[in-house]
Amino acid sequence: EELLPQAPSGRRPWLQLWASSAGSFTQAHYDVADNFFVQCDGRKHFLVWPPSSAEALRVFPDAHPRARKAQIEVEAALAAAAAQSDDEV
């Protein structure tokens, strides 16, 4: 029995594996394929936005070499917003 049987169209499904070590991160982006996440050890933090957030995240257009990635540093923006809210209290 095959692990990835052919679809009715005769094409095999698209399969990619991403592995990382402690402390790694990726910039905000969107994926064009479905995802399945497995955590073997440690902790992982996800920030998830609805598709309507693409404009606010300033996502590079599909024809750009950095397609589907945000042009802003989301973690830095979140840290600045948190610091500002702490100052307001």
Secondary structure as UniProt FT lines:
FT   TURN            8..9
FT   TURN            22..23
FT   HELIX           51..53
FT   HELIX           54..57
FT   TURN            62..63
FT   TURN            65..68
FT   STRAND          69..70
FT   HELIX           74..88
//
